[in-house]
Amino acid sequence: MKYTSVKVTACTLAAAVFMAASPIQAKAAGNIAASLPAAGFGIGLGDGSVVSDLLETEQETETVSGETQTEETENGTQETAAASEGETEQQETETVSEETQTEGTTEESQTEESAGETQTEGSAEETETEEPAEETQENRSGLAEGTLIIAQVTDYVNIRKEPSTDAEIVGKLYNNSVGYLIREEGEWFLMKSGSVEGYVKAEFFETGDEAERIADQVGDRIATVNTETLRVRTEPSLDAPVLGLVPGGEELTVLAEENGFVKVSIEEGDGWVSMDYVDLDTEYVTAESLKEEKERLEKDAEAKAEAQKAAQAAEEKLHREQEDAEKSQEAAQQEVQETVQAANVSAAPSGLGQAVVDFALQFVGNPYVYGGSSLTKGTDCSGFVMSVYQNFGVSLPHSSSADRSVGYKVGSLAEAQPGDILCYSGHVGIYMGNGQIVHASTEQTGIKVSDATYRKILAIRRIF
């Protein structure tokens, strides 16, 4: 028994040691004690205590030291109040920690959201900042895309493929030519004019109000007749008296626009037509690509070659008629012979041009008839030019607008020669030299001689 008592005491002491060490160890000791007889069945220990005392002591120790143990419930696992409080505190602590962590996460999330918003706002601000910055870099003077630009040069300015004076030339812009800005790059404009897009030096161009002012001066506002016969009236009303008639397809210079009517220039004077019967457009001089320039020069060369052939044929015709005139006294042949002798016709184109003028002058005073082409019974302006040149073997259209494209271009009135065709808004005549033209003017005046500059000249074309 003594051996047993000592052994039990050792076990009990071991349990006490475990209980004193930590809540986990105390719990282990409690498990050992639980396997002993229940309280009230005292097993004696060496220090005079019994197992029941040990159990009570264990319970007190558990209550005081751990406040974390559990009591058996009817279901077997009820926690002690202290343990509940401890765990509650731990749970509260964990909850607070979780809440703190949640709040931290929320704050972090809010911070991230705020940061995201800030970043988004920053991105938006950056985007908003970048766009003007790009504008500023490309269009530093504030010129918007599509801004009108006008070349102001002595002759022409080259259009280049890149913003460099060493870059390939892709076209030319002549003085007063119009282009539209794409963007600015330093001292260069990237622009488009006609069919050509490329870079030009900004210093050779006017923009803004000055460009608009120049454009109003150099641009030709054109009304193209889209009906068979257009009545030009004295006032902007369909009830106003008719000033003159214009055939379909003719291009008239617009002087003003008002309440559905446009004021146009015709031979009889300035009158009004309804916008319903014309197509309106503004014509500017635009860029010419190298290909277009080549084609134009080739076309001019062909036109000059044709003119030389026509001149030779006309000369031969005149000589034949002269020979026929010497053999016959018929009136028609005699008129041609006198014209040739008076003009002293030679192989020079200028001599043929003078012969054209002299022939045309025979019909001064004859009547003007709208749509006519008879030099004696009546003709209109283009019919007059057509019939005069027909006498020299040259076929021309019965249209003053179409006459702007016949033959080849003459640069200015100072370069014009007798026989050249001068084109106006809705009108055409034959240049006599010395600043005068002969033309079929109006029903009131018929065929007459006028100053070449009595109206704005739109084109000068040479046939011989």
C-alpha positions as CSV (number, residue, x, y, z in Angstrom):
1,M,0.0,0.0,0.0
2,K,2.8,2.4,0.8
3,Y,4.3,1.7,-2.6
4,T,0.9,2.3,-4.2
5,S,0.4,5.5,-2.2
6,V,3.7,6.8,-3.2
7,K,3.0,6.0,-6.8
8,V,-0.3,7.7,-6.7
9,T,1.4,10.7,-5.1
10,A,4.0,10.8,-7.8
11,C,1.3,10.7,-10.4
12,T,-0.6,13.4,-8.6
13,L,2.5,15.5,-8.3
14,A,3.2,15.0,-11.9
15,A,-0.3,16.2,-12.7
16,A,0.2,19.2,-10.4
17,V,3.4,20.1,-12.2
18,F,1.7,19.8,-15.5
19,M,-1.1,22.1,-14.2
20,A,1.2,24.6,-12.9
21,A,3.2,24.8,-16.1
22,S,0.6,26.1,-18.5
23,P,-3.1,26.0,-19.4
24,I,-2.4,23.3,-21.9
25,Q,-0.5,21.2,-19.3
26,A,-3.2,21.9,-16.7
27,K,-5.7,20.5,-19.1
28,A,-3.7,17.4,-19.5
29,A,-3.5,17.0,-15.7
30,G,-7.3,17.5,-15.5
31,N,-7.7,14.7,-17.8
32,I,-5.6,12.5,-15.6
33,A,-7.6,13.5,-12.6
34,A,-10.8,12.8,-14.4
35,S,-9.7,9.2,-14.7
36,L,-9.4,8.9,-10.9
37,P,-12.4,8.3,-8.5
38,A,-14.9,11.0,-8.3
39,A,-14.7,13.7,-5.5
40,G,-15.7,12.4,-2.1
41,F,-13.8,9.1,-2.6
42,G,-10.6,10.1,-1.0
43,I,-7.4,8.5,-2.0
44,G,-4.7,9.5,0.4
45,L,-1.6,11.3,-0.8
46,G,1.7,11.7,0.9
47,D,1.1,15.3,1.9
48,G,-2.1,14.4,3.7
49,S,-4.4,15.5,0.9
50,V,-6.7,13.3,-1.0
51,V,-7.6,13.0,-4.7
52,S,-10.8,14.9,-4.1
53,D,-8.8,17.8,-2.8
54,L,-6.6,17.6,-5.8
55,L,-9.6,17.8,-8.0
56,E,-10.9,20.8,-6.2
57,T,-7.5,22.4,-6.3
58,E,-7.3,21.5,-10.0
59,Q,-10.6,23.2,-10.6
60,E,-9.6,26.3,-8.8
61,T,-6.3,26.2,-10.6
62,E,-8.1,25.9,-13.9
63,T,-10.4,28.8,-12.9
64,V,-7.6,31.1,-11.6
65,S,-4.8,30.3,-13.9
66,G,-6.3,29.6,-17.3
67,E,-9.7,31.2,-17.4
68,T,-9.5,29.4,-20.7
69,Q,-10.8,25.9,-19.9
70,T,-14.1,24.3,-20.6
71,E,-16.5,22.6,-18.3
72,E,-18.4,19.5,-19.3
73,T,-21.9,20.3,-20.2
74,E,-24.8,17.8,-20.3
75,N,-23.6,17.2,-23.8
76,G,-20.1,16.9,-22.5
77,T,-18.2,20.1,-23.7
78,Q,-19.4,23.3,-22.0
79,E,-16.6,25.9,-21.7
80,T,-15.9,27.6,-18.4
81,A,-17.0,31.1,-17.9
82,A,-13.4,32.2,-17.7
83,A,-12.5,30.3,-20.8
84,S,-15.6,31.7,-22.5
85,E,-14.5,35.2,-21.4
86,G,-11.0,34.5,-22.6
87,E,-12.1,33.1,-25.8
88,T,-14.7,35.9,-26.0
89,E,-11.9,38.4,-25.5
90,Q,-9.8,36.5,-27.9
91,Q,-12.8,36.4,-30.3
92,E,-13.4,40.0,-29.6
93,T,-9.7,40.6,-30.1
94,E,-9.8,38.5,-33.3
95,T,-13.0,40.2,-34.3
96,V,-11.5,43.6,-33.6
97,S,-8.4,42.4,-35.4
98,E,-10.6,41.2,-38.2
99,E,-12.6,44.4,-38.1
100,T,-9.4,46.3,-37.9
101,Q,-8.1,44.1,-40.7
102,T,-11.4,44.6,-42.5
103,E,-11.3,48.3,-41.8
104,G,-7.7,48.2,-42.9
105,T,-8.7,46.3,-45.9
106,T,-11.6,48.6,-46.4
107,E,-9.4,51.6,-45.8
108,E,-6.8,50.0,-48.0
109,S,-9.5,49.2,-50.5
110,Q,-10.9,52.7,-50.1
111,T,-7.3,54.0,-50.4
112,E,-6.8,51.8,-53.4
113,E,-10.1,53.0,-54.8
114,S,-9.2,56.6,-53.9
115,A,-5.8,55.9,-55.4
116,G,-7.6,54.4,-58.4
117,E,-9.9,57.4,-58.6
118,T,-6.9,59.6,-58.2
119,Q,-5.1,57.5,-60.8
120,T,-8.2,57.6,-63.0
121,E,-8.5,61.3,-62.4
122,G,-4.8,61.6,-62.9
123,S,-5.1,59.6,-66.1
124,A,-8.0,61.8,-67.2
125,E,-6.0,64.9,-66.3
126,E,-3.0,63.4,-68.0
127,T,-5.2,62.6,-71.1
128,E,-6.7,66.0,-71.0
129,T,-3.2,67.4,-70.6
130,E,-1.7,65.2,-73.3
131,E,-4.2,66.2,-75.9
132,P,-3.6,70.0,-75.7
133,A,0.1,69.1,-75.3
134,E,-0.1,67.3,-78.6
135,E,-2.0,70.2,-80.1
136,T,0.5,72.5,-78.7
137,Q,3.3,70.5,-80.2
138,E,1.7,70.1,-83.6
139,N,-0.3,73.4,-83.9
140,R,1.7,75.7,-81.6
141,S,0.1,78.8,-83.0
142,G,-3.4,77.5,-82.3
143,L,-4.3,76.8,-85.9
144,A,-7.0,74.1,-86.2
145,E,-7.0,71.3,-88.7
146,G,-8.6,72.4,-91.9
147,T,-7.5,76.0,-91.5
148,L,-7.2,77.9,-94.9
149,I,-3.7,78.8,-95.9
150,I,-2.7,80.9,-98.9
151,A,0.7,80.9,-100.6
152,Q,2.3,84.3,-100.9
153,V,5.3,83.8,-103.1
154,T,7.0,85.3,-106.2
155,D,6.5,82.3,-108.4
156,Y,5.9,79.0,-106.5
157,V,6.8,77.1,-103.4
158,N,7.8,73.4,-103.4
159,I,5.7,70.8,-101.6
160,R,7.9,68.1,-100.0
161,K,7.4,64.6,-98.8
162,E,9.0,65.2,-95.4
163,P,9.6,68.5,-93.4
164,S,13.1,69.1,-94.7
165,T,14.5,71.1,-97.6
166,D,16.4,68.0,-98.6
167,A,13.2,65.9,-98.9
168,E,11.7,64.7,-102.2
169,I,9.5,67.3,-104.0
170,V,6.0,66.0,-104.6
171,G,4.4,69.2,-106.1
172,K,4.2,72.9,-106.4
173,L,2.0,75.7,-105.0
174,Y,1.9,78.9,-107.0
175,N,1.3,82.3,-105.7
176,N,-2.3,82.8,-104.2
177,S,-2.8,79.0,-104.3
178,V,-5.1,77.7,-101.6
179,G,-4.4,74.8,-99.2
180,Y,-5.8,73.4,-96.0
181,L,-3.7,72.7,-92.9
182,I,-3.4,69.2,-91.5
183,R,-1.0,70.1,-88.7
184,E,2.1,72.2,-87.8
185,E,5.5,70.6,-87.3
186,G,7.9,73.3,-86.2
187,E,8.5,75.7,-89.0
188,W,6.6,73.5,-91.4
189,F,3.0,73.0,-92.4
190,L,1.6,69.6,-93.3
191,M,-1.1,70.6,-95.8
192,K,-3.4,69.4,-98.6
193,S,-4.1,71.3,-101.8
194,G,-5.9,69.8,-104.7
195,S,-4.6,66.2,-105.1
196,V,-1.3,66.9,-103.3
197,E,-0.5,66.4,-99.7
198,G,2.9,67.3,-98.2
199,Y,5.1,69.7,-96.3
200,V,5.7,73.4,-97.0
201,K,7.6,76.1,-95.1
202,A,5.1,78.1,-93.0
203,E,6.8,81.4,-93.7
204,F,5.5,81.4,-97.3
205,F,1.8,81.3,-96.2
206,E,-0.8,83.6,-94.8
207,T,-3.4,82.2,-92.4
208,G,-6.4,83.5,-90.4
209,D,-8.2,86.7,-91.3
210,E,-5.5,87.7,-93.8
211,A,-5.9,84.4,-95.6
212,E,-9.7,84.7,-95.7
213,R,-9.3,88.3,-97.1
214,I,-6.9,87.1,-99.9
215,A,-9.2,84.1,-100.6
216,D,-12.1,86.4,-101.2
217,Q,-10.0,88.3,-103.7
218,V,-8.4,85.4,-105.6
219,G,-11.3,82.9,-105.4
220,D,-13.8,82.8,-108.2
221,R,-17.4,82.1,-107.1
222,I,-18.9,80.3,-110.1
223,A,-22.5,79.6,-111.0
224,T,-22.9,76.9,-113.6
225,V,-26.2,76.9,-115.4
226,N,-28.1,73.6,-114.9
227,T,-31.1,74.3,-117.1
228,E,-31.4,74.5,-120.9
229,T,-31.8,78.3,-121.0
230,L,-31.4,80.6,-118.0
231,R,-33.1,83.9,-117.8
232,V,-31.0,86.5,-116.1
233,R,-33.2,89.2,-114.5
234,T,-32.7,92.8,-113.5
235,E,-33.8,92.2,-109.8
236,P,-33.7,89.2,-107.5
237,S,-37.2,88.1,-108.4
238,L,-38.7,85.7,-110.9
239,D,-41.2,88.5,-111.8
240,A,-38.4,91.0,-112.7
241,P,-37.7,91.9,-116.4
242,V,-35.3,89.6,-118.2
243,L,-31.9,91.2,-118.8
244,G,-30.4,88.4,-120.9
245,L,-30.4,84.7,-121.7
246,V,-27.6,82.2,-121.0
247,P,-27.4,78.7,-122.4
248,G,-27.1,75.5,-120.2
249,G,-23.6,74.6,-119.0
250,E,-22.3,78.2,-119.0
251,E,-20.3,79.3,-116.1
252,L,-21.1,82.7,-114.7
253,T,-19.1,84.8,-112.2
254,V,-21.1,85.3,-109.0
255,L,-21.0,88.9,-107.6
256,A,-23.4,88.4,-104.7
257,E,-25.9,86.0,-103.1
258,E,-29.2,87.1,-101.6
259,N,-32.4,85.4,-100.5
260,G,-32.2,82.4,-102.9
261,F,-30.8,84.4,-105.8
262,V,-27.3,85.1,-107.0
263,K,-26.0,88.2,-108.8
264,V,-24.1,87.2,-111.9
265,S,-22.1,89.0,-114.6
266,I,-23.2,88.6,-118.2
267,E,-22.6,90.6,-121.4
268,E,-25.8,92.6,-121.0
269,G,-24.7,93.6,-117.5
270,D,-25.1,92.4,-113.9
271,G,-28.3,90.5,-113.2
272,W,-30.0,88.0,-110.9
273,V,-30.8,84.3,-111.3
274,S,-32.5,81.8,-109.0
275,M,-30.2,79.4,-107.1
276,D,-32.5,76.6,-108.3
277,Y,-31.1,76.9,-111.8
278,V,-27.4,77.1,-111.1
279,D,-24.8,75.0,-109.3
280,L,-22.5,77.1,-107.1
281,D,-18.9,76.5,-106.4
282,T,-15.8,78.5,-105.5
283,E,-12.7,78.0,-107.7
284,Y,-9.2,78.5,-106.3
285,V,-5.8,77.9,-107.7
286,T,-4.6,74.7,-106.0
287,A,-1.4,72.7,-105.9
288,E,-0.1,70.8,-108.9
289,S,1.7,67.5,-108.4
290,L,4.8,66.7,-110.5
291,K,2.7,64.2,-112.5
292,E,0.0,66.8,-113.1
293,E,2.6,69.4,-114.1
294,K,4.1,66.9,-116.6
295,E,0.7,66.1,-118.1
296,R,-0.2,69.8,-118.4
297,L,3.1,70.6,-120.1
298,E,2.7,67.6,-122.5
299,K,-0.9,68.7,-123.2
300,D,0.3,72.3,-123.9
301,A,3.0,70.9,-126.2
302,E,0.5,68.9,-128.1
303,A,-1.8,71.9,-128.3
304,K,1.0,74.0,-129.7
305,A,1.8,71.3,-132.2
306,E,-1.8,71.2,-133.3
307,A,-1.8,74.9,-133.5
308,Q,1.1,74.9,-135.8
309,K,-0.6,72.3,-138.0
310,A,-3.8,74.4,-138.0
311,A,-1.8,77.5,-138.9
312,Q,-0.2,75.7,-141.8
313,A,-3.5,74.4,-143.0
314,A,-5.1,77.8,-142.6
315,E,-2.3,79.4,-144.6
316,E,-2.6,76.9,-147.3
317,K,-6.3,77.5,-147.4
318,L,-5.8,81.2,-147.7
319,H,-3.3,80.8,-150.5
320,R,-5.7,78.5,-152.3
321,E,-8.5,81.0,-151.9
322,Q,-6.1,83.7,-153.1
323,E,-5.4,81.7,-156.2
324,D,-9.0,81.0,-156.7
325,A,-9.8,84.7,-156.2
326,E,-7.3,85.6,-158.9
327,K,-9.1,83.2,-161.3
328,S,-12.6,84.2,-160.2
329,Q,-14.3,87.5,-159.3
330,E,-16.9,85.8,-157.1
331,A,-17.6,88.0,-154.1
332,A,-16.9,85.5,-151.3
333,Q,-13.5,84.6,-152.7
334,Q,-12.6,88.3,-153.3
335,E,-13.3,89.1,-149.6
336,V,-10.9,86.5,-148.5
337,Q,-8.3,87.7,-151.0
338,E,-8.5,91.2,-149.7
339,T,-8.2,90.0,-146.1
340,V,-5.1,88.0,-146.9
341,Q,-3.5,91.0,-148.8
342,A,-4.3,93.4,-146.0
343,A,-2.8,91.1,-143.4
344,N,0.3,90.3,-145.5
345,V,-0.1,86.7,-144.3
346,S,3.1,84.8,-143.6
347,A,4.0,81.5,-142.0
348,A,4.2,83.3,-138.6
349,P,1.3,82.4,-136.2
350,S,0.9,86.1,-135.4
351,G,0.2,86.8,-139.0
352,L,-2.5,84.2,-139.0
353,G,-3.9,85.7,-135.9
354,Q,-4.1,89.1,-137.5
355,A,-5.8,87.5,-140.5
356,V,-8.4,86.1,-138.1
357,V,-8.9,89.6,-136.6
358,D,-9.3,91.3,-140.0
359,F,-11.8,88.6,-141.1
360,A,-13.8,89.1,-138.0
361,L,-13.9,92.9,-138.3
362,Q,-15.8,92.6,-141.6
363,F,-18.9,91.7,-139.6
364,V,-19.0,94.6,-137.1
365,G,-22.5,96.1,-136.9
366,N,-24.2,92.8,-137.8
367,P,-26.9,91.6,-135.3
368,Y,-26.6,89.6,-132.1
369,V,-28.9,86.7,-131.9
370,Y,-29.0,84.4,-128.9
371,G,-28.0,80.8,-130.0
372,G,-27.1,82.0,-133.5
373,S,-23.9,81.4,-135.5
374,S,-24.5,83.4,-138.7
375,L,-21.9,86.1,-139.2
376,T,-24.4,88.0,-141.4
377,K,-27.9,87.2,-140.1
378,G,-27.1,87.0,-136.4
379,T,-24.9,85.2,-133.9
380,D,-24.1,85.1,-130.2
381,C,-20.7,85.6,-128.7
382,S,-19.4,82.0,-128.9
383,G,-21.2,81.4,-132.3
384,F,-19.2,84.5,-133.6
385,V,-15.8,83.1,-132.4
386,M,-16.7,79.6,-133.7
387,S,-17.8,80.9,-137.2
388,V,-14.8,83.2,-137.6
389,Y,-12.3,80.3,-136.8
390,Q,-14.3,77.9,-138.9
391,N,-13.4,80.0,-141.9
392,F,-9.8,79.1,-141.1
393,G,-10.4,75.4,-140.8
394,V,-10.6,75.3,-137.0
395,S,-13.5,73.8,-135.2
396,L,-14.4,75.4,-131.9
397,P,-17.3,74.7,-129.5
398,H,-20.4,76.8,-129.4
399,S,-19.9,77.6,-125.7
400,S,-18.0,80.4,-124.0
401,S,-17.2,78.2,-121.0
402,A,-15.9,75.4,-123.2
403,D,-13.7,78.0,-125.0
404,R,-11.7,78.4,-121.8
405,S,-10.1,75.0,-122.6
406,V,-9.4,75.2,-126.3
407,G,-5.9,75.8,-127.7
408,Y,-3.3,76.5,-125.0
409,K,-3.0,79.0,-122.1
410,V,-1.6,82.5,-122.4
411,G,-0.4,83.9,-119.1
412,S,-1.6,87.5,-119.3
413,L,-3.0,90.2,-121.5
414,A,0.5,91.6,-121.9
415,E,1.5,88.3,-123.7
416,A,-1.7,88.2,-125.8
417,Q,-1.5,88.3,-129.6
418,P,-4.1,89.2,-132.2
419,G,-6.4,86.2,-132.8
420,D,-6.2,85.0,-129.2
421,I,-9.6,84.2,-127.5
422,L,-10.5,86.2,-124.4
423,C,-12.9,84.5,-122.0
424,Y,-15.2,86.3,-119.6
425,S,-18.1,85.3,-117.3
426,G,-20.6,83.9,-119.8
427,H,-18.9,85.6,-122.7
428,V,-16.0,85.3,-125.2
429,G,-14.4,87.6,-127.8
430,I,-11.4,87.7,-130.2
431,Y,-8.4,89.8,-129.2
432,M,-7.4,92.5,-131.8
433,G,-4.2,93.7,-130.1
434,N,-3.7,97.2,-128.6
435,G,-6.0,96.2,-125.7
436,Q,-9.2,95.7,-127.8
437,I,-11.5,92.9,-128.7
438,V,-14.1,92.3,-131.4
439,H,-17.1,90.3,-130.2
440,A,-20.8,89.7,-130.6
441,S,-22.0,91.7,-127.6
442,T,-25.7,92.2,-127.0
443,E,-29.0,92.5,-128.9
444,Q,-28.7,96.3,-128.5
445,T,-25.2,96.6,-129.9
446,G,-24.7,93.5,-132.1
447,I,-21.1,92.8,-133.1
448,K,-18.7,95.5,-132.0
449,V,-15.3,96.5,-130.8
450,S,-14.6,97.0,-127.0
451,D,-11.7,97.5,-124.6
452,A,-10.4,94.1,-123.6
453,T,-10.5,95.0,-119.9
454,Y,-14.1,96.2,-119.9
455,R,-14.8,93.1,-117.8
456,K,-12.7,90.7,-115.7
457,I,-10.8,88.3,-118.0
458,L,-11.0,84.7,-116.8
459,A,-8.8,83.0,-119.4
460,I,-6.8,83.7,-122.6
461,R,-6.4,80.9,-125.1
462,R,-4.3,80.8,-128.2
463,I,-5.4,78.8,-131.3
464,F,-2.6,79.6,-133.8
